[in-house]
């Protein structure tokens, strides 16, 4: 853990002094990181690599955002302080994570309330209705909704997995289970229709499908969910200009290189310019990519650190996801196994969707690269995700 903090401090020192806040803010971040780990119960032993990896990725993200957009970097510092402070406050309650299963419908109600708030008070920016404004602060409710859905699905499927997996005529004899079961699918539909956000809708659907398959091994239900989602996505492509534009740019990125294809084409140029070893930190031109600090931070990594640097970052994410999955494998109860699978899937698919979008494998979405892209809502949710997974790893010392 100490090594990760030192590495994080070194990464922060790479940013020019004027691009981040005063030195004492970095000191506060280091202190909060230590406190986050130090307050764990002395009678237990946890996988301390989890918070270490998260802190290392956060520090790398701050250095990159400071390179690309200094004002956003200072906001990111503030969000990181809030995220670590909240993880410290909620840490004791996370140690009783199994009790969360008894509140499964509370997570449903909380998700519906957030959706309602988004419909009533949400702001549409660049064609997507994603944010709610609180004064000068914008928050993206779906970042919490994705965690609430995982908490609900893990608890619900832990109770009903046997019935769902063994029923031969599930669609007729056990239709009563479909309502709660397809909440994950319904949430992805709501996000697609209300927010016009194909990326987050896909993330929720993939997470839902993963938890469902691990719990029941029912491939038919999973495929049915994907088929219905594909129909909804096809409809959205023909009714929402924002979704249609994203898909058109993906299919023909150089058809309008100075218009709507400008961002993606500049991203491809950045990746090509970086080559294997990169141009070096602050020696490239990733600032030519519009919204590089949010949508295209992986393109900036590829340009200035090369494909070797980009692969190194992906290895860090792989290690984080793998360790969360290992936590699930080691648990004796189905609920905790499914919860770990859901948390790992949420994080892993988020990385896959945004990296694949930058590389041109999928349509680009507004999903952030966890811990690295600028995005306070995402940073807060992902720090809490790691904090919960870290609590689940506790063993008697």
C-alpha positions as CSV (number, residue, x, y, z in Angstrom):
1,X,0.0,0.0,0.0
2,X,2.8,2.4,0.9
3,X,4.4,1.8,-2.5
4,X,1.2,2.7,-4.3
5,X,0.9,5.9,-2.4
6,X,4.5,6.8,-3.2
7,X,3.9,6.0,-6.8
8,X,0.8,8.1,-6.7
9,X,2.6,11.0,-5.2
10,X,5.3,10.8,-7.9
11,X,2.6,10.8,-10.6
12,X,1.1,13.8,-9.1
13,X,4.5,15.6,-9.1
14,X,4.6,15.2,-12.9
15,X,1.9,17.7,-13.2
16,X,3.1,21.3,-13.4
17,X,2.5,23.1,-10.0
18,X,0.1,25.6,-11.6
19,X,-2.2,23.0,-13.1
20,X,-3.4,21.5,-9.8
21,X,-4.5,23.1,-6.5
22,X,-2.1,24.0,-3.7
23,X,0.3,21.4,-2.4
24,X,-1.7,20.9,0.8
25,X,-4.5,19.4,-1.3
26,X,-2.2,16.6,-2.4
27,X,-1.2,16.2,1.2
28,X,-4.8,15.8,2.2
29,X,-5.3,13.2,-0.5
30,X,-2.4,11.2,0.8
31,X,-3.6,11.4,4.4
32,X,-7.1,10.4,3.4
33,X,-5.7,7.4,1.5
34,X,-3.8,6.3,4.5
35,X,-6.8,6.8,6.8
36,X,-9.0,4.8,4.4
37,X,-6.7,1.8,4.9
38,X,-5.8,2.3,8.5
39,X,-9.3,2.2,9.9
40,X,-10.0,-1.4,8.9
41,X,-10.7,-3.6,11.8
42,X,-7.5,-4.9,13.4
43,X,-8.9,-8.4,13.8
44,X,-9.3,-8.8,10.0
45,X,-7.0,-9.1,7.1
46,X,-8.1,-7.6,3.7
47,X,-6.8,-7.5,0.2
48,X,-5.0,-4.1,0.4
49,X,-4.0,-4.3,-3.2
50,X,-7.5,-3.2,-4.1
51,X,-7.4,0.3,-2.6
52,X,-3.7,0.5,-3.7
53,X,-4.7,0.0,-7.4
54,X,-7.5,2.4,-7.1
55,X,-5.3,5.1,-5.6
56,X,-2.6,4.6,-8.3
57,X,-5.2,4.9,-11.1
58,X,-6.7,8.0,-9.5
59,X,-3.2,9.6,-9.3
60,X,-2.5,8.8,-12.9
61,X,-5.9,10.2,-13.8
62,X,-5.2,13.5,-12.0
63,X,-1.8,13.9,-13.8
64,X,-3.5,13.2,-17.2
65,X,-6.4,15.6,-16.6
66,X,-4.0,18.2,-15.4
67,X,-2.2,17.9,-18.6
68,X,-5.3,18.2,-20.7
69,X,-7.6,20.6,-18.8
70,X,-6.2,22.2,-15.6
71,X,-9.5,23.6,-14.4
72,X,-11.1,20.2,-14.6
73,X,-8.1,18.7,-12.8
74,X,-8.7,21.0,-9.8
75,X,-12.3,19.9,-9.7
76,X,-11.2,16.3,-9.9
77,X,-9.0,16.8,-6.9
78,X,-12.1,18.1,-5.0
79,X,-14.2,15.1,-6.1
80,X,-11.4,12.7,-5.0
81,X,-11.3,14.2,-1.6
82,X,-15.1,13.8,-1.3
83,X,-14.9,10.2,-2.6
84,X,-12.2,9.2,-0.1
85,X,-13.9,10.9,2.8
86,X,-17.2,9.2,1.9
87,X,-15.5,5.8,1.7
88,X,-14.0,6.4,5.1
89,X,-17.4,7.3,6.6
90,X,-19.2,4.4,5.0
91,X,-16.4,1.9,5.6
92,X,-17.9,0.5,8.9
93,X,-21.3,-0.1,7.3
94,X,-19.7,-1.9,4.3
95,X,-18.2,-4.4,6.8
96,X,-21.9,-5.5,7.3
97,X,-22.4,-5.9,3.6
98,X,-24.5,-9.1,3.9
99,X,-27.2,-7.1,5.6
100,X,-27.7,-5.1,2.4
101,X,-29.4,-8.2,0.9
102,X,-32.4,-7.6,3.2
103,X,-32.9,-4.2,1.7
104,X,-33.0,-5.3,-1.9
105,X,-36.2,-3.5,-2.7
106,X,-34.9,-0.3,-1.2
107,X,-32.3,-0.3,-4.0
108,X,-35.1,-0.6,-6.5
109,X,-37.0,2.4,-5.0
110,X,-33.8,4.5,-4.8
111,X,-33.1,3.8,-8.5
112,X,-36.7,4.7,-9.5
113,X,-36.4,8.0,-7.4
114,X,-33.2,8.9,-9.2
115,X,-34.7,8.1,-12.6
116,X,-37.7,10.3,-11.7
117,X,-35.4,13.1,-10.6
118,X,-33.6,12.8,-13.9
119,X,-36.8,13.0,-15.9
120,X,-38.1,16.0,-13.9
121,X,-34.9,18.0,-13.3
122,X,-32.3,16.5,-15.6
123,X,-30.3,18.7,-18.0
124,X,-29.7,17.7,-21.7
125,X,-26.2,18.4,-22.9
126,X,-24.9,17.4,-26.3
127,X,-28.1,15.4,-27.0
128,X,-28.0,13.3,-23.8
129,X,-30.0,13.8,-20.7
130,X,-27.5,12.7,-18.1
131,X,-27.0,15.2,-15.3
132,X,-28.9,16.8,-12.5
133,X,-27.6,20.2,-11.3
134,X,-27.2,21.1,-7.6
135,X,-26.0,24.7,-7.7
136,X,-22.7,24.7,-9.5
137,X,-22.3,20.9,-9.2
138,X,-23.5,18.4,-11.9
139,X,-24.1,14.9,-10.8
140,X,-24.9,11.9,-13.0
141,X,-27.5,9.7,-11.1
142,X,-26.9,6.6,-13.2
143,X,-23.5,6.2,-11.6
144,X,-25.3,5.3,-8.3
145,X,-28.0,3.5,-10.1
146,X,-25.5,1.0,-11.6
147,X,-24.4,0.1,-8.0
148,X,-28.0,-0.1,-6.7
149,X,-29.0,-2.5,-9.6
150,X,-26.0,-4.8,-8.7
151,X,-27.1,-4.8,-5.0
152,X,-30.6,-5.7,-5.9
153,X,-29.8,-8.4,-8.5
154,X,-27.3,-10.1,-6.2
155,X,-29.9,-10.3,-3.4
156,X,-32.8,-11.3,-5.6
157,X,-31.0,-14.0,-7.6
158,X,-29.4,-15.4,-4.4
159,X,-33.0,-16.3,-3.3
160,X,-34.5,-17.3,-6.7
161,X,-31.6,-18.8,-8.7
162,X,-32.5,-22.4,-7.9
163,X,-36.1,-21.9,-9.2
164,X,-35.1,-20.1,-12.3
165,X,-32.3,-22.4,-13.2
166,X,-34.3,-25.6,-12.9
167,X,-37.6,-24.6,-14.4
168,X,-38.1,-26.2,-17.8
169,X,-41.1,-24.1,-18.8
170,X,-39.9,-20.9,-17.1
171,X,-41.7,-18.5,-19.4
172,X,-45.2,-19.9,-18.4
173,X,-44.9,-21.6,-15.1
174,X,-42.6,-19.0,-13.4
175,X,-43.6,-15.8,-15.1
176,X,-44.0,-14.1,-11.7
177,X,-40.3,-14.0,-11.3
178,X,-39.8,-12.0,-14.5
179,X,-40.8,-8.7,-13.1
180,X,-38.1,-8.2,-10.5
181,X,-35.6,-10.3,-12.6
182,X,-35.8,-7.9,-15.5
183,X,-35.3,-4.8,-13.5
184,X,-31.7,-4.7,-14.8
185,X,-33.0,-5.0,-18.3
186,X,-35.7,-2.4,-17.6
187,X,-33.1,0.0,-16.2
188,X,-31.0,-0.2,-19.3
189,X,-34.1,0.5,-21.4
190,X,-35.0,3.6,-19.3
191,X,-31.4,4.9,-19.6
192,X,-31.6,4.4,-23.4
193,X,-35.0,6.1,-23.8
194,X,-34.7,8.8,-21.1
195,X,-31.0,9.7,-21.3
196,X,-30.3,8.7,-24.9
197,X,-27.2,7.1,-23.4
198,X,-26.3,3.9,-25.4
199,X,-23.1,3.3,-23.5
200,X,-24.5,3.3,-20.0
201,X,-27.5,1.3,-21.1
202,X,-25.1,-1.3,-22.6
203,X,-23.1,-1.4,-19.4
204,X,-26.1,-2.1,-17.3
205,X,-27.4,-4.8,-19.6
206,X,-24.0,-6.6,-19.8
207,X,-23.7,-6.4,-16.0
208,X,-27.3,-7.8,-15.6
209,X,-26.7,-10.6,-18.1
210,X,-23.4,-11.6,-16.4
211,X,-25.0,-11.8,-12.9
212,X,-28.0,-13.6,-14.3
213,X,-25.9,-16.2,-16.2
214,X,-23.6,-16.9,-13.2
215,X,-26.6,-17.4,-10.9
216,X,-28.8,-19.5,-13.2
217,X,-26.8,-20.7,-16.2
218,X,-29.9,-19.8,-18.2
219,X,-28.5,-18.7,-21.6
220,X,-32.0,-18.5,-23.1
221,X,-33.1,-15.7,-20.8
222,X,-29.8,-13.9,-21.3
223,X,-30.2,-14.1,-25.1
224,X,-33.8,-12.9,-24.9
225,X,-32.7,-9.9,-22.9
226,X,-30.1,-9.0,-25.5
227,X,-32.5,-9.5,-28.3
228,X,-35.0,-7.1,-26.8
229,X,-32.3,-4.6,-26.1
230,X,-31.0,-4.8,-29.7
231,X,-34.5,-4.0,-30.9
232,X,-34.7,-1.0,-28.6
233,X,-31.3,0.2,-29.7
234,X,-32.3,-0.1,-33.3
235,X,-35.4,1.9,-32.6
236,X,-33.4,4.5,-30.7
237,X,-31.0,4.8,-33.6
238,X,-33.8,5.9,-35.9
239,X,-35.6,8.2,-33.4
240,X,-32.8,9.9,-31.4
241,X,-30.3,12.0,-33.4
242,X,-27.7,11.7,-30.7
243,X,-27.6,7.9,-30.9
244,X,-27.8,7.9,-34.7
245,X,-24.9,10.4,-34.9
246,X,-22.7,8.2,-32.6
247,X,-23.3,5.1,-34.7
248,X,-22.8,7.0,-38.0
249,X,-19.4,8.4,-36.8
250,X,-18.4,4.9,-35.7
251,X,-19.2,3.4,-39.1
252,X,-17.8,6.2,-41.2
253,X,-15.3,8.2,-39.0
254,X,-13.7,10.1,-41.9
255,X,-16.9,10.9,-43.8
256,X,-17.0,14.3,-42.1
257,X,-13.5,14.8,-40.6
258,X,-14.0,18.5,-39.8
259,X,-17.5,18.1,-38.5
260,X,-19.1,15.4,-36.4
261,X,-16.2,13.0,-37.2
262,X,-13.6,15.4,-36.0
263,X,-13.3,14.0,-32.4
264,X,-12.9,10.3,-33.4
265,X,-10.5,11.1,-36.3
266,X,-8.3,13.1,-34.0
267,X,-8.4,10.2,-31.5
268,X,-7.2,7.8,-34.2
269,X,-4.4,10.2,-35.2
270,X,-3.3,10.4,-31.5
271,X,-3.1,6.7,-31.1
272,X,-1.2,6.4,-34.4
273,X,1.2,9.2,-33.4
274,X,2.0,7.5,-30.1
275,X,3.1,4.2,-31.7
276,X,4.7,1.7,-29.4
277,X,6.6,3.9,-27.0
278,X,4.7,7.2,-27.1
279,X,5.8,10.8,-27.6
280,X,6.5,11.2,-23.8
281,X,4.4,13.0,-21.1
282,X,3.6,16.6,-22.2
283,X,5.3,16.0,-25.6
284,X,2.3,15.0,-27.6
285,X,-0.7,17.0,-28.8
286,X,-3.7,15.2,-27.2
287,X,-5.3,18.6,-26.6
288,X,-6.3,18.6,-30.3
289,X,-8.9,15.9,-29.4
290,X,-12.2,17.6,-28.3
291,X,-13.2,16.6,-24.7
292,X,-9.9,14.6,-24.3
293,X,-10.1,14.8,-20.5
294,X,-13.5,13.1,-20.5
295,X,-14.3,11.0,-23.5
296,X,-10.8,10.4,-25.0
297,X,-8.3,10.2,-22.1
298,X,-7.3,6.8,-23.3
299,X,-6.3,8.4,-26.6
300,X,-4.1,10.8,-24.7
301,X,-2.5,7.8,-22.9
302,X,-1.9,6.1,-26.2
303,X,-0.3,9.1,-27.7
304,X,2.1,10.2,-24.9
305,X,2.8,6.7,-23.4
306,X,2.4,4.6,-26.4
307,X,0.7,1.2,-26.7
308,X,3.0,-0.1,-24.0
309,X,1.8,2.5,-21.6
310,X,-1.8,1.9,-22.7
311,X,-1.4,-1.8,-22.1
312,X,0.1,-1.2,-18.7
313,X,-2.9,0.8,-17.7
314,X,-5.2,-2.0,-18.9
315,X,-3.2,-4.5,-16.9
316,X,-3.9,-2.4,-13.8
317,X,-7.6,-2.5,-14.5
318,X,-7.4,-6.3,-15.2
319,X,-5.7,-6.8,-11.9
320,X,-8.4,-4.9,-10.1
321,X,-11.2,-6.8,-11.8
322,X,-9.5,-10.1,-11.3
323,X,-9.0,-9.5,-7.5
324,X,-12.7,-8.6,-7.1
325,X,-13.7,-11.9,-8.9
326,X,-11.3,-13.9,-6.7
327,X,-13.0,-12.4,-3.6
328,X,-16.3,-13.8,-5.0
329,X,-14.8,-17.2,-5.6
330,X,-13.6,-17.4,-2.0
331,X,-17.0,-16.6,-0.5
332,X,-19.2,-19.4,1.0
333,X,-22.6,-17.8,0.2
334,X,-24.2,-17.2,-3.2
335,X,-25.2,-13.6,-2.4
336,X,-21.6,-12.5,-1.8
337,X,-20.4,-14.4,-4.9
338,X,-23.0,-12.7,-7.1
339,X,-22.3,-9.3,-5.5
340,X,-18.6,-9.6,-6.3
341,X,-19.3,-10.8,-9.9
342,X,-21.6,-7.8,-10.3
343,X,-19.1,-5.3,-9.0
344,X,-16.3,-6.8,-11.2
345,X,-18.5,-6.8,-14.2
346,X,-19.6,-3.2,-13.7
347,X,-16.0,-2.1,-13.6
348,X,-14.6,-4.4,-16.3
349,X,-17.3,-3.7,-18.8
350,X,-17.0,0.1,-18.3
351,X,-13.4,-0.1,-19.2
352,X,-14.1,-2.4,-22.2
353,X,-16.8,-0.1,-23.6
354,X,-14.9,3.2,-23.4
355,X,-11.5,1.7,-24.5
356,X,-13.3,-0.1,-27.3
357,X,-15.0,3.1,-28.3
358,X,-11.7,5.1,-28.5
359,X,-10.1,2.3,-30.5
360,X,-13.0,2.1,-32.9
361,X,-14.3,-1.3,-31.9
362,X,-17.6,0.1,-30.8
363,X,-19.5,3.3,-31.1
364,X,-18.0,5.9,-28.8
365,X,-20.1,6.6,-25.7
366,X,-19.9,9.2,-22.9
367,X,-18.8,6.6,-20.4
368,X,-15.7,7.6,-18.4
369,X,-12.6,5.5,-18.0
370,X,-12.9,4.6,-14.3
371,X,-10.7,6.6,-11.9
372,X,-8.8,8.3,-14.8
373,X,-11.2,10.4,-16.9
374,X,-12.6,13.5,-15.5
375,X,-16.0,12.8,-13.9
376,X,-16.9,13.4,-10.3
377,X,-20.0,11.1,-10.4
378,X,-18.0,8.2,-11.8
379,X,-15.1,8.8,-9.5
380,X,-17.3,8.8,-6.4
381,X,-19.2,5.6,-7.5
382,X,-16.1,3.7,-8.4
383,X,-14.3,4.5,-5.2
384,X,-17.3,3.3,-3.3
385,X,-17.4,0.2,-5.5
386,X,-13.7,-0.6,-4.6
387,X,-14.4,0.2,-0.9
388,X,-17.3,-2.3,-0.8
389,X,-15.3,-5.0,-2.6
390,X,-12.4,-4.4,-0.2
391,X,-14.7,-4.9,2.8
392,X,-15.9,-8.2,1.2
393,X,-12.3,-9.5,1.1
394,X,-12.0,-9.4,4.9
395,X,-10.8,-12.5,6.7
396,X,-10.0,-13.2,10.3
397,X,-6.4,-12.3,11.0
